[in-house]
């Protein structure tokens, strides 16, 4: 049975809701990354040991990634039972609230060791929210999209992610330029407080969305799965492993966004905070254009070749980009940062929503994407902490960090090489394992 077409305007509306929601989620998520690299070592940790304070601060960035698999189990289960829309609204509220509370936290000077404890709790809530955000938004847009344009429409989720990261960077540029006393007293709190305004806008838009035709038909014809996780592990375990491996490509993003920022502004390199933040801002601006272009290409030639370009290309470009930072030549850093993150990494980043989502059937799609990506992202999140240790006592061994990042790009390449090509399969047949799958596709095409 074919899935009925979405009502006119719903695919665009779903893509817009995914973009705005993801922009908010990852604005919140990435302002934490900037603060963890530039502010929190001083505000929340022991200033007498700067190296250890930086390491601990970067570790709290990874804590949210550790919470993501737990959130994925919970939110994925309910997303496949109650629908995509309700999870999208819940994650938006949770992220906005936890981010606002970070801006209200007392510092170490005020309450001692309780300050970093409260910081970690808020960070865990951010991680749980992010675990369900992308999977629910991707499922919503994929199931609303026309079959021949699923890559393009689902890419809006990741365009929103880059938009949120761009917004976070732009907000932090003037904040980072404040006098030191103002920056450390009240300035760093402002970006966290600002999240409430965007959360309200995203909430209003998401509340007006229709549930997807694919989920509605699944509910009416077969009912929802009582235990989506059991079905997922029985029928799609190999694809879950592929998604976990593929999601390790996010290490490129975390190393670029957090570790490279800390390295570039360290004493050994000496670039200013503002100049390094501008690298991220312009790279994300280019990514906003590159992501839908790569996604459109994947609708024509397939998901696998485009993903491979991004994963393999990023492993090479990170050597070049980190080398450029080590030279301290800012024009070189700026150009290579834009090429590495804005262009090459966007090939993998822009098409993974369709690539992963098309591996699963409607009844377990949200669970499969949430669990697979968040386990992989958890490893990628702690890549920053490992990079800080690998970089040595002076934090300047960029080659070791680049080699480590390249190694983490190998599993994504292998995942893509072993995956099925799905860009031409009708939405209702995605995730099918039946022997007559080929004949079904031919009948639908006829």
C-alpha positions as CSV (number, residue, x, y, z in Angstrom):
1,X,0.0,0.0,0.0
2,X,1.5,3.3,-1.0
3,X,1.7,6.2,1.4
4,X,-0.7,9.1,0.6
5,X,0.9,12.3,-0.4
6,X,1.3,14.9,2.3
7,X,-1.2,17.8,2.2
8,X,0.0,20.8,0.0
9,X,2.6,22.8,1.8
10,X,3.2,20.3,4.6
11,X,6.7,19.1,3.3
12,X,7.9,22.8,3.3
13,X,6.3,23.4,6.6
14,X,7.8,20.3,8.1
15,X,11.2,21.3,6.7
16,X,10.9,24.8,8.1
17,X,9.9,23.5,11.5
18,X,12.8,21.2,11.5
19,X,15.2,24.0,10.5
20,X,14.0,26.4,13.2
21,X,13.8,23.8,15.9
22,X,17.3,22.4,15.1
23,X,18.7,25.9,14.9
24,X,17.5,26.6,18.5
25,X,18.6,23.2,19.7
26,X,22.1,23.6,18.4
27,X,22.4,27.3,19.1
28,X,21.9,26.2,22.7
29,X,24.2,23.2,22.3
30,X,27.0,25.1,20.6
31,X,27.1,28.2,22.8
32,X,28.0,25.7,25.5
33,X,30.9,24.4,23.3
34,X,32.2,28.0,22.9
35,X,31.8,28.7,26.6
36,X,33.5,25.4,27.5
37,X,36.5,26.4,25.5
38,X,36.8,30.0,26.4
39,X,34.9,30.8,29.7
40,X,34.0,27.9,31.9
41,X,37.6,26.8,32.8
42,X,37.8,30.1,34.7
43,X,34.2,30.4,36.0
44,X,33.5,26.9,37.1
45,X,36.8,25.2,37.7
46,X,40.1,25.7,39.6
47,X,42.0,28.7,38.1
48,X,45.2,27.6,39.9
49,X,45.7,24.8,37.4
50,X,44.6,26.1,33.9
51,X,45.4,22.9,32.0
52,X,43.3,20.7,34.3
53,X,40.5,23.3,34.3
54,X,40.4,23.3,30.5
55,X,40.4,19.5,30.4
56,X,37.5,19.3,32.9
57,X,35.6,22.0,31.1
58,X,35.9,20.2,27.8
59,X,34.9,16.9,29.6
60,X,31.6,18.6,30.6
61,X,31.0,19.3,26.9
62,X,31.2,15.5,26.4
63,X,28.9,14.7,29.3
64,X,25.9,15.7,27.1
65,X,27.0,13.2,24.5
66,X,27.1,10.5,27.2
67,X,23.5,11.3,28.1
68,X,22.4,11.1,24.5
69,X,22.1,7.3,24.2
70,X,19.9,7.2,27.3
71,X,17.7,10.0,25.9
72,X,17.6,8.2,22.6
73,X,16.2,5.0,24.2
74,X,13.4,6.9,25.9
75,X,12.5,9.4,23.2
76,X,13.0,7.0,20.3
77,X,10.6,4.5,22.0
78,X,7.9,7.1,22.5
79,X,8.5,8.8,19.2
80,X,7.6,5.5,17.4
81,X,4.6,5.0,19.6
82,X,3.0,8.5,20.0
83,X,4.3,10.2,16.9
84,X,7.1,12.5,15.7
85,X,5.3,15.8,16.5
86,X,4.9,15.3,20.3
87,X,8.6,14.5,20.6
88,X,9.6,17.5,18.6
89,X,7.7,19.8,20.9
90,X,9.0,18.1,24.1
91,X,12.7,18.3,23.0
92,X,12.3,22.0,22.1
93,X,10.9,22.9,25.6
94,X,13.6,20.8,27.4
95,X,16.5,22.3,25.5
96,X,15.3,25.9,26.0
97,X,14.7,25.5,29.7
98,X,18.0,23.7,30.5
99,X,20.0,26.3,28.5
100,X,18.3,29.2,30.2
101,X,19.2,27.6,33.6
102,X,22.9,27.4,32.7
103,X,22.8,31.2,32.3
104,X,21.4,31.5,35.9
105,X,24.0,29.2,37.6
106,X,26.2,30.4,40.5
107,X,30.0,30.3,39.8
108,X,32.7,28.4,41.7
109,X,33.6,31.5,43.7
110,X,30.0,31.7,44.9
111,X,29.1,28.1,45.8
112,X,32.3,26.1,45.4
113,X,32.2,22.6,43.9
114,X,28.4,22.7,43.7
115,X,28.7,25.0,40.7
116,X,30.3,22.4,38.3
117,X,27.8,19.8,39.6
118,X,24.8,22.0,38.7
119,X,26.5,22.7,35.3
120,X,26.8,19.0,34.6
121,X,23.1,18.4,35.5
122,X,22.0,21.1,33.0
123,X,24.4,19.7,30.4
124,X,22.8,16.2,30.8
125,X,19.4,17.7,30.2
126,X,20.7,19.3,27.0
127,X,22.0,16.0,25.9
128,X,18.7,14.2,26.5
129,X,16.9,16.8,24.5
130,X,19.4,16.7,21.6
131,X,19.0,12.9,21.5
132,X,15.4,13.1,20.3
133,X,15.6,16.4,18.4
134,X,17.3,15.4,15.2
135,X,15.8,11.9,14.9
136,X,12.2,13.2,15.3
137,X,12.8,16.2,13.0
138,X,14.5,14.0,10.4
139,X,11.7,11.4,10.6
140,X,9.1,14.2,10.3
141,X,10.7,15.7,7.2
142,X,11.5,12.4,5.5
143,X,8.0,11.1,5.9
144,X,6.4,14.3,4.6
145,X,8.8,14.7,1.6
146,X,8.2,13.5,-1.9
147,X,10.1,10.3,-2.5
148,X,12.4,11.8,-5.2
149,X,13.4,14.7,-3.0
150,X,13.9,13.2,0.5
151,X,17.5,14.1,0.5
152,X,16.8,17.8,-0.1
153,X,14.0,18.1,2.4
154,X,15.7,16.2,5.2
155,X,18.8,18.3,4.8
156,X,16.9,21.3,6.3
157,X,17.4,19.7,9.7
158,X,21.2,19.9,9.3
159,X,21.0,23.3,7.7
160,X,19.2,24.3,10.9
161,X,22.0,22.8,13.0
162,X,24.6,24.9,11.1
163,X,22.3,27.9,11.4
164,X,22.2,27.5,15.1
165,X,25.9,27.0,15.3
166,X,26.4,30.2,13.2
167,X,24.0,32.1,15.4
168,X,25.8,30.9,18.5
169,X,29.2,31.9,17.1
170,X,27.9,35.4,16.0
171,X,26.5,36.0,19.5
172,X,29.7,35.0,21.1
173,X,31.9,37.2,19.0
174,X,30.9,40.5,20.7
175,X,30.6,38.7,24.1
176,X,34.2,37.5,23.8
177,X,35.3,41.0,23.0
178,X,34.0,42.3,26.4
179,X,36.5,43.4,29.0
180,X,37.6,40.4,31.1
181,X,35.8,41.4,34.2
182,X,32.5,41.9,32.4
183,X,32.9,38.8,30.4
184,X,33.4,36.6,33.4
185,X,30.8,38.3,35.6
186,X,27.7,38.7,33.5
187,X,28.6,38.7,29.8
188,X,28.9,34.9,29.3
189,X,25.3,34.5,30.6
190,X,23.6,36.6,28.0
191,X,23.8,34.0,25.1
192,X,22.2,31.3,27.4
193,X,19.3,33.7,28.4
194,X,18.6,34.6,24.8
195,X,17.5,31.0,24.0
196,X,14.1,31.5,25.5
197,X,13.0,33.9,22.7
198,X,13.8,31.5,20.0
199,X,12.2,28.6,21.9
200,X,8.9,30.4,21.9
201,X,9.0,30.9,18.1
202,X,9.9,27.3,17.5
203,X,7.2,26.0,19.8
204,X,4.5,27.9,18.0
205,X,5.5,26.6,14.6
206,X,5.9,23.0,15.7
207,X,2.5,22.9,17.4
208,X,0.8,23.6,14.1
209,X,2.4,20.7,12.2
210,X,0.4,17.7,11.1
211,X,1.6,14.2,11.9
212,X,3.3,12.4,8.9
213,X,1.2,10.4,6.4
214,X,3.5,7.4,6.8
215,X,3.1,7.3,10.6
216,X,-0.6,7.9,10.4
217,X,-1.0,5.1,7.9
218,X,1.2,2.8,9.9
219,X,-1.0,3.5,13.0
220,X,-4.3,2.9,11.2
221,X,-3.2,-0.2,9.2
222,X,-1.0,-2.2,11.6
223,X,-1.0,-0.2,14.8
224,X,2.1,1.1,16.6
225,X,4.8,-1.3,17.8
226,X,4.5,-2.0,21.5
227,X,8.2,-2.5,21.8
228,X,9.9,-0.7,18.9
229,X,13.3,-1.5,20.3
230,X,12.7,-5.2,20.1
231,X,11.7,-5.0,16.5
232,X,14.6,-2.7,15.8
233,X,17.2,-5.1,17.2
234,X,15.6,-8.1,15.6
235,X,15.2,-6.7,12.1
236,X,17.6,-3.8,11.7
237,X,20.5,-4.6,14.0
238,X,23.1,-4.4,11.1
239,X,21.7,-0.9,10.1
240,X,21.9,0.3,13.7
241,X,25.6,-0.7,13.7
242,X,26.1,1.1,10.4
243,X,24.5,4.3,11.8
244,X,26.6,4.1,15.0
245,X,29.7,3.8,12.8
246,X,28.6,6.5,10.4
247,X,27.8,8.9,13.2
248,X,31.5,9.0,14.3
249,X,32.0,11.4,11.4
250,X,30.6,14.0,13.9
251,X,34.1,13.9,15.5
252,X,35.2,16.3,12.7
253,X,32.6,18.8,13.9
254,X,33.5,18.6,17.6
255,X,37.2,18.8,17.0
256,X,36.8,21.7,14.6
257,X,34.3,23.5,16.9
258,X,35.8,23.0,20.3
259,X,39.4,21.7,20.3
260,X,40.6,23.7,17.4
261,X,39.1,26.8,19.0
262,X,40.9,26.2,22.2
263,X,44.2,25.4,20.3
264,X,44.0,28.4,18.1
265,X,43.6,30.8,21.1
266,X,46.2,29.1,23.2
267,X,49.5,30.7,24.1
268,X,51.4,28.5,21.7
269,X,49.5,29.9,18.7
270,X,48.2,33.2,19.9
271,X,45.2,33.9,17.7
272,X,42.5,36.0,19.2
273,X,39.1,34.7,20.4
274,X,37.2,36.8,17.9
275,X,39.3,35.8,14.9
276,X,38.9,32.1,15.6
277,X,35.2,32.5,16.2
278,X,34.9,34.2,12.8
279,X,36.4,31.1,11.2
280,X,33.5,29.1,12.6
281,X,31.0,31.7,11.7
282,X,32.0,31.9,8.0
283,X,32.4,28.2,7.7
284,X,28.9,27.7,8.9
285,X,27.6,30.4,6.6
286,X,29.1,28.5,3.6
287,X,27.7,25.2,5.0
288,X,24.2,26.7,4.9
289,X,24.5,26.8,1.1
290,X,26.6,23.7,0.7
291,X,24.3,21.3,2.6
292,X,21.2,21.6,0.4
293,X,23.4,21.4,-2.7
294,X,25.1,18.1,-1.6
295,X,21.6,16.8,-0.6
296,X,20.2,17.6,-4.0
297,X,23.1,15.8,-5.6
298,X,22.4,12.8,-3.4
299,X,18.8,12.7,-4.8
300,X,20.4,12.3,-8.2
301,X,23.4,10.0,-7.8
302,X,22.7,8.4,-4.4
303,X,23.5,8.8,-0.7
304,X,26.6,6.6,-0.5
305,X,29.0,8.5,-2.9
306,X,28.2,11.9,-1.4
307,X,28.6,10.6,2.2
308,X,31.9,9.0,1.2
309,X,33.2,12.3,-0.2
310,X,32.4,14.0,3.1
311,X,33.8,11.3,5.4
312,X,37.0,10.6,3.5
313,X,37.6,14.2,2.5
314,X,37.2,15.4,6.1
315,X,39.9,13.0,7.3
316,X,42.4,14.6,4.9
317,X,41.3,18.2,5.4
318,X,41.6,18.1,9.2
319,X,45.4,17.6,8.8
320,X,45.6,20.6,6.5
321,X,43.4,22.8,8.8
322,X,45.1,22.0,12.0
323,X,48.5,22.5,10.3
324,X,47.3,26.0,9.2
325,X,46.4,26.9,12.8
326,X,49.9,25.8,14.0
327,X,51.4,28.3,11.6
328,X,49.4,31.2,13.1
329,X,48.8,32.5,9.6
330,X,45.2,33.7,10.0
331,X,44.3,34.1,6.2
332,X,45.3,30.5,5.7
333,X,43.4,29.4,8.8
334,X,40.3,31.2,7.6
335,X,40.3,29.8,4.0
336,X,41.1,26.2,5.0
337,X,38.6,26.3,7.9
338,X,35.8,27.3,5.4
339,X,36.8,24.6,2.9
340,X,37.2,21.9,5.6
341,X,34.0,22.5,7.5
342,X,31.9,24.5,5.2
343,X,32.3,22.5,2.1
344,X,33.9,19.1,2.5
345,X,32.4,18.1,5.9
346,X,29.0,19.3,4.7
347,X,28.8,16.5,2.1
348,X,28.5,13.9,4.9
349,X,26.7,16.2,7.3
350,X,24.0,17.3,4.9
351,X,22.9,13.9,3.6
352,X,23.1,11.6,6.7
353,X,19.5,12.4,7.7
354,X,18.2,10.8,4.6
355,X,21.0,8.2,4.4
356,X,20.3,6.9,7.9
357,X,16.5,7.4,7.9
358,X,16.1,5.4,4.7
359,X,17.7,2.3,6.4
360,X,14.6,1.8,8.6
361,X,10.9,1.2,8.2
362,X,8.3,3.7,9.5
363,X,7.5,1.7,12.7
364,X,11.1,1.9,14.0
365,X,12.6,4.8,12.1
366,X,12.8,7.3,15.0
367,X,14.2,4.7,17.4
368,X,16.8,3.5,14.8
369,X,18.0,6.9,14.0
370,X,18.0,8.1,17.6
371,X,19.8,5.2,19.1
372,X,22.3,4.7,16.3
373,X,23.2,8.3,15.9
374,X,23.4,9.1,19.6
375,X,25.7,6.2,20.5
376,X,28.0,7.4,17.7
377,X,27.7,11.0,18.7
378,X,28.5,10.1,22.3
379,X,31.8,8.8,21.2
380,X,32.3,11.9,18.9
381,X,31.5,14.2,21.9
382,X,34.3,12.7,24.0
383,X,36.7,13.0,21.1
384,X,37.3,16.6,22.3
385,X,38.4,15.3,25.7
386,X,40.7,12.6,24.2
387,X,42.1,15.2,21.8
388,X,43.0,17.4,24.8
389,X,45.0,14.5,26.2
390,X,46.5,13.4,23.0
391,X,47.7,17.0,22.3
392,X,50.3,16.6,25.1
393,X,51.1,18.6,28.2
394,X,51.4,21.9,26.2
395,X,48.3,21.1,24.1
396,X,50.0,21.8,20.8
397,X,50.5,18.3,19.2
398,X,48.1,19.1,16.3
399,X,49.4,16.2,14.2
400,X,48.4,13.6,16.8
401,X,44.9,15.2,17.0
402,X,44.5,15.2,13.2
403,X,45.6,11.5,13.1
404,X,43.1,10.7,15.8
405,X,40.3,12.5,13.9
406,X,41.2,10.7,10.7
407,X,41.0,7.3,12.5
408,X,37.5,8.2,13.6
409,X,36.6,8.8,10.0
410,X,37.4,5.2,9.0
411,X,34.2,3.6,10.5
412,X,31.9,6.0,8.6
413,X,33.7,5.1,5.4
414,X,33.2,1.4,6.0
415,X,29.6,2.0,7.0
416,X,28.8,3.7,3.7
417,X,30.7,1.1,1.7
418,X,28.6,-1.7,3.2
419,X,25.2,0.1,3.2
420,X,22.4,-0.3,0.5
421,X,21.7,2.5,-1.8
422,X,18.2,3.7,-1.0
423,X,17.6,7.0,-2.8
424,X,15.3,5.5,-5.4
425,X,13.2,3.3,-3.1
426,X,9.6,4.5,-2.5
427,X,9.0,5.7,1.1
428,X,6.6,2.9,1.9
429,X,9.2,0.2,1.0
430,X,12.1,1.7,3.0
431,X,13.5,-0.8,5.5
432,X,11.9,-3.8,3.8
433,X,13.7,-7.1,4.1
434,X,11.1,-9.2,2.2
435,X,12.3,-11.5,-0.6
436,X,9.9,-9.8,-3.0
437,X,11.2,-6.4,-2.3
438,X,12.6,-5.9,-5.8
439,X,9.3,-6.9,-7.4
440,X,7.4,-4.5,-5.1
441,X,9.6,-1.7,-6.2
442,X,9.1,-2.5,-9.9
443,X,5.3,-2.6,-9.4
444,X,5.3,0.8,-7.6
445,X,7.5,2.2,-10.4
446,X,5.1,0.9,-13.0
